Amino acid sequence: MLAASASSGQMAGLCAPRRSSIPPLLARRGRLLPRRPVALLPRARAPALRPATPPPRCSAAASPPPPPSADSALEHQVRRKCSPLLESVLLPGGSDSTVHEWKAVPDIWRTAAEKYADLVAVIDPYHEPPTEWTYTQLEQEILDFSQGLRAIGVAPDEKLALFADNSCRWLVADQGIMATGAINVVRGTRSSDEELFQIYTHSESIALVVDSPQFFNRLAESFISRINTRFIVLLWGDKSCIDSQAVKDIPLYGYKDITELGRESRNALFLSGQQGQQDVFETISPEDVATLIYTSGTSGTPKGVMLTHRNLLHQINNLWEIVPAEPGDRFLSMLPPWHAYERACEYFIFSYGIQQVYTTVKYLKEDLQRYQPHYFISVPLVYETLYSSIQKQISSSSAARKIIALSLIKISLLYMEAKKIYEGTVLSNNLVKPSFIAYMMKWLWARLIAAFLWPLHNLAKILVYKKIHSAIGISKAGISGGGSLPMHVDKFFEAIGIKVQNGYGLTETSPVVAARRPFCNVLGTIGHPIKHTEIKVFDIETGEVLPDGSKGIVKIKGPQVMKGYYKNPSATNEAFDQEGWFSTGDIGWIVPHHAIGPSRKCGGMLVLEGRAKDTIVLSTGENVEPAEIEEAAGRSNLINQIVVIGQDQRRLGAIIVPNNDEVLAKAKRKSTLGENGELAKDKVMNMLYDELKTWTAHCSYRVGPIMIVDDPFTIDNGLMTPTMKIRRDKVTDKYRREIEALFK
């Protein structure tokens, strides 16, 4: 199998000494670059075409396994695939290729290298070695990694498990695999060994690309011995740190081994002129599967979502109206890159010449100040954390400063509410056309209120918000997705002048289907559908399409909707109706259109109210959406996490993880601590119950019994998804006995 991967011309290059006599630049000098797809990226003029200098070569930690032998090469032609624009020189006709548009995701790197050659593409400061690549260097790394995989036998449509975390080398591995026509199966290192084993075996992966020696050694005992793997690639770290007993006869390659092997193979391939004689290169089709992403599984068993190149290209081509990025803009990246949300956004922003800085949760606050990003893409929990951090800082300041800051924030919140009325961005599901006279009275009153509050709002900008902006650093917008953004967090950032745009989508939709635009950022919604996307709301019982303003199941149609679930036709058929609409499982409604009135700019926007599977149906027949109560309770600084439950179908209950520091601080203020400085559990219970009643007083339903747990819900203990959403089914399953006792 391995021997069949390269032509005799390639073998000559592959078996050459490390200090090859073939100048690396010849590979690029012999290439006539195709025209860039001007229609897709109508921006700055492309730089003059010139040879691209490869990045400096570093010696690998250990000698790589020997490449396939030339003597064992098969005589028949080897089937190969390549990304048509990125590697058009490999196709029949070579440099005469007439491909002018993106057909596969890796095609974006040819365009980016032509247009933004010397701009810095990635900064990865926390890996060893720290890395900074220009767009030219990044394209070169991807080309070398891709050809290196071909040289060791990777064939089109084969699946490679890419189990690694966010880094520049993850990006190279991801795109290198795609460029061969193979399919990457992606997951992060924080998933359990058993989950990774199930993903590897279910996907029928043939090889493993891993993050680090530490991660590999963790997998060694429970994982490696149970799988069949053709080879292993280590992205970071020293191969000598790998558990040698675990690999035994499995070929082990370092990142540099693959890129150097690919570089030599490309040099030999271009100089031999034999690519059409031994290896036959076909183009990757837009309908080919690009990646398998296994769903996070907030409920139910994870399924392998098949996303095609066409699915992902739809995102790349249509996200600019949400995030109007410009060459040189800086993005800060901290989410798992394998998740559809972070991944699609990364592909998109790189096609516009941005600079991406990789960070971690540990260094996030420091890097927001250090790098001052123009955009920040993250999940609601991160914005909640930033909000809580700001509130805590205000609370810990002197009494005078605290009173001034909180008063000015309240004034700004009132100013924003008045502004929404006359700007027409008040959210409403009322189908009745508003009275013109009544609206004009509201409009005039809102104008007067806003005019009165405007000087104080501007004073707040100078005295309070300027310091917050400097600390957070986001100058253009924060993009929130992957979950519901709490309204109080949304309102706070709007009031202090930091734009947060909420978006919506699923892994199955690549993922974005709707988002708030910069010029119409209506709080409480997730905006209008993006281009070429249809959204309708259907009745849960009858399946009929509902009119605007009515609540039901949200369904989607569009080019970004997945090909299906891998090896799971029953789940695929269940997800789509007879007319091809994909059911999201989310409950929502579409804002009615009005020509006049306080909601005139909101028509057609989508509002979400929870998951259908999360809905608690009471014995009275009433449907309760727990998200509303959880969001309200989450505003309390005493409540760290909460899950609303409805075990007996008559009452609601809740599982609460308290914020112990805040609970103790409040107990001290109220002098309710015991003699030993501790707080009795019944007093904690009473404090939390009172807090819950206070914050959920406006909700439609009240919570009855509550249960306190000490251990937070985290990714590591399996109670949160990698995108920081609580796995409701896992939590209720873990505490099943306690929940039963609670309701008794």
C-alpha positions, 0 to 999 in steps of 0.5 A, a space after each residue: 500500500 505504501 509503496 504504491 504511493 509515489 512514482 519512480 520520479 518521486 522515489 528518486 527525490 524521496 531517497 535523496 540525502 537530507 541536504 538535497 542538491 535540488 534547490 527548494 525554490 525550483 518547485 515554485 519557479 517551475 510553476 505558472 501560478 493560476 489567476 486568482 478568483 477575483 469575483 470571490 475576493 474583490 479587494 487589494 491588488 495581488 502582489 507581483 508574482 515571485 518565488 516564495 521562500 520556504 520557511 526555515 527548516 528545523 531538524 526533526 527530533 528523530 529520523 523519520 521512518 524510511 519512505 516507501 521503497 522505489 523497488 516496490 512501486 506498482 506498475 499501474 497508475 496511482 490514483 491521486 486527488 488534489 485541490 484544483 486551484 491550490 495545485 493546478 500544476 499537478 493536473 493534466 495541462 498543468 499551468 494551462 489550467 482554466 480553474 479560476 474559482 474555489 472548488 475545494 477548501 484548500 484552494 483559498 490558500 493559493 488566492 491568499 498567498 497571491 494577494 497577501 503574500 508578506 502579511 503575517 497570517 498566524 502567530 502561535 506564541 505558546 507552542 514550542 517553537 513559537 511560530 509566526 508565518 506569513 501567508 506565503 509561508 503558510 501556503 508552503 507548509 500546507 503544500 509540503 504537509 499534503 505531499 508528505 502525506 501522499 508520499 507515505 501512502 495516503 489515498 483519496 477518500 481515506 480517513 485520518 483521525 486528527 486529534 489535537 488542539 488549537 494551533 498553527 500546525 493543526 491548521 496545516 494538518 487539517 488543510 494538508 489532509 483535505 488537499 490530498 482528497 482524504 477526509 479528516 476526522 477531528 476531535 480535541 485532546 479533552 475528550 475521553 479516551 473511550 469517546 476518541 476510540 469510538 470516533 476512530 473505529 466508527 469513522 474507519 480511520 486508517 492513521 492518527 495525527 496527534 497533538 503531543 507526546 503527553 497526549 499520545 502517552 495518555 492514549 497509549 494503554 487504553 487506545 493504541 493497542 485496540 486500533 489498527 493504524 497505518 502510521 502516527 504523526 506527532 504535531 508538536 514535541 519530541 518523538 523520543 518522549 513517545 512511549 516506544 512500547 505503544 508504537 512498536 512496529 507502527 511508523 512514527 513521524 514528526 511534523 517536520 518529517 512530513 513537511 520535509 518529506 513533502 518538500 523533497 517529493 514535490 521538488 522531485 515531482 516537478 523536476 521529473 516531469 513524470 506526474 502524468 506518467 505514474 500518478 494520475 491527479 484528479 480534482 477534488 469535487 465540491 461534493 466530496 466529503 471534506 471532514 467528519 465532525 462528531 457532534 458534541 452530544 448535549 443529548 444522545 449519542 454523538 453522530 458523524 456529520 459529513 461536511 463537503 467542500 461545498 458546505 464549507 465554501 458556502 460559509 467562506 463565501 458568505 460570512 463577510 456581511 456578518 464580519 466585514 474583515 479587512 486585510 491586517 485585521 487581528 483575530 484572537 482564537 481560543 476555541 477548539 478548531 475542530 468545532 464547525 463554528 471556529 473552523 468555518 470562521 477561521 477559513 473565512 477570515 484567512 481568505 481576507 488576509 487577517 492575522 490570527 493569534 492563538 491563545 488559551 483560556 489561561 492567557 485570554 485576558 492577558 492576550 486581549 490587552 496585549 494584542 487588542 484584537 479587532 474581532 474575537 470569536 467565542 461562545 457565550 460562556 466566555 462573554 459571561 466570564 468577561 462580564 462577571 470579571 468586569 462586575 467583580 472589578 467594579 464591586 471591589 472598587 471604592 464605594 464612591 467609584 462603585 456607585 458612580 460606575 453602576 449609576 452610569 451603567 444604568 443610565 446607559 442601559 436606559 439610553 439604549 432602550 430609548 434609542 431602540 424605540 426610535 431606531 425601530 429595533 424593539 423585539 416583538 412578535 405582535 402581528 397587529 400593525 401598530 397605530 401610527 399616532 401611538 407610535 409617533 408619541 412613543 417615538 417623540 418620548 423616546 427621542 426626548 429621553 435619549 436627548 436627556 440621557 445622552 450627555 451622561 452616557 458620553 460621560 460614562 464613556 470617558 469615566 468608565 467605559 474607556 478603561 473597560 475597552 482598554 482591558 477587553 481590547 475588542 475594537 470592532 466586534 465580538 462574535 458569539 455563537 455555539 449557544 444562547 447569549 444571555 440577555 443581561 450580558 448582551 445588554 451590558 456590552 451594548 451599553 458600554 459600546 462593545 459590539 457583540 453579534 450573536 449568530 446561530 447554527 449547528 455542526 450539521 449546517 457547517 454551521 452558520 445559518 443566521 447572524 446579526 449584522 453590524 448595521 442591525 444588531 438587534 438584541 434578543 435575536 440571532 439575526 437574519 438568515 445568511 445568503 442562500 439560506 431559507 429558514 421556516 418554523 413548523 408546528 411540532 404536532 402537525 408539521 405545517 409551516 407557521 406564520 411569523 410570530 408563532 413558535 415552533 420547530 426551526 428548519 433549514 434549507 441551504 448549501 451549507 446543510 450536511 451531506 448526512 450522518 456517516 454510516 447512519 441512514 436512519 438518523 439522516 432520514 429522521 433529520 430531514 423531512 420529505 421536502 428536504 428541510 433539515 430539522 434543527 431541534 430548536 424552538 423559535 419564531 420569526 419576527 413579523 414584518 412591520 412598515 412602521 413602529 418600534 419593530 420595523 427593522 426586525 422583520 424576518 429575524 429569528 428568535 430562539 427559545 430553547 431545544 425541543 428535547 430540553 422542553 419540560 412538559 408538566 402534567 398540566 400540559 404546559 411546556 416549560 423552556 428551562 433556558 429562560 429560568 437558567 439564564 435569569 438565575 445565572 445573573 446571580 453572583 451566588 450561582 455558578 451553574 444551574 440546570 433546571 429539572 422536572 422529574 415528577 412532571 408536576 413541579 420544577 426543580 434545579 441542580 445548583 453549583 454555588 459560587 462558594 467565594 461569593 456565598 461566604 462573602 455574603 454570609 460574612 456581611 449578614 453575620 450568619 457564619 458559624 463559630 468555626 467560620 463555616 456556613 451550615 448547608 441548610 443556610 447555604 440552601 436558604 440563601 440560594 433559594 432566596 436568590 433564585 426566587 429573586 432573580 426568576 421572579 419575572 419568569 413564567 414558572 417558579 422553581 421548587 426544590 433545589 439540590 446543591 452540588 460541589 463539583 462544577 460541570 466541566 469538559 474534563 468530567 464530561 458534563 460540558 461539551 468542548 464548546 462549554 454547553 452543559 450536557 443536560 442529559 449527563 448531569 441528570 443521569 449522574 444525579 438520578 438518585 439524588 433527583 428522585 430523592 429531591 422530588 420525594 
